[in-house]
């Protein structure tokens, strides 16, 4: 996804580290972080994924005035007939198959990133439990406010014919 | 503490339990931090009645984040140059996950000493949920 402006902020890093259960003070304590080799708070290795917060149209976030496909009064807020043979994965946007990060440098509070999407490939595979699997790759390069490449993220999503239960 | 070239050997291993009895609320906490509110992770009614899963399950990226904690605890802060994973099995509420890391190569990259590591995170049944690899800079 293209991200126009992804400001990296200390409070967001703190919340993200909490969510992954990481109590390392390098993500939370500026005074401690200043005394270490890295010299200040840095972001945890998977933090780049939270660029979704800064995609105004990100489809997996409820938005005011728009129907949300999760439950409310009904199990789904969007009425749509499930087509014969259609996957559940399609209803939820598919599953995440792979994720790769290349760190050109560490992300730090104060960085303002811009994400540019590069063309990825698509391929198919026959799965034992899930039927036909369709894989889609997406590559995003994040550059800072000086135009320096800081993070490359490569994700692979998969859509399945059948629900995979474990 | 980062790894040093002189004290790191191919075959060195590290293990860490990265979550115990994963609560549904931690999955919601991750949704809030990452911005991915997919109801397949956050909405039991939608996940079971509409999507047809037995319950909600964790974001793959939560498992990668939990695993990343073990990884940085092993290689040190700010040392990673690459970290990549495959999500091989779903992670469900109540799962207890353990990450195992093994040094697979020591080499030079761009004039710096680096270590390649193999990563596997398994659940309480010993089933792999995530496999991957990473590269980290070493102290001289």
Interface residues (C-beta under 8 A of the other chain):
Chain A: X12 X15 X16 X18 X19 X20 X21 X22 X24 X26 X36 X37 X38 X42 X44 X45 X46 X49 X50 X51 X52 X53 X55 X58 X60 X61 X62 X69 X70 X71 X75 X76 X88 X91 X92 X93 X95 X96 X97 X98 X99 X100 X101 X102 X103 X106 X154 X163 X164 X165 X166
Chain B: X2 X18 X19 X26 X29 X30 X32 X33 X34 X35 X36 X37 X38 X39 X40 X42 X43 X45 X46 X49 X50 X51 X52 X53 X54 X59 X60 X61 X62 X64 X65 X66 X68 X69 X71 X72 X73 X76 X77 X78 X80 X81 X82 X83 X84 X85 X86 X87 X89 X90 X92
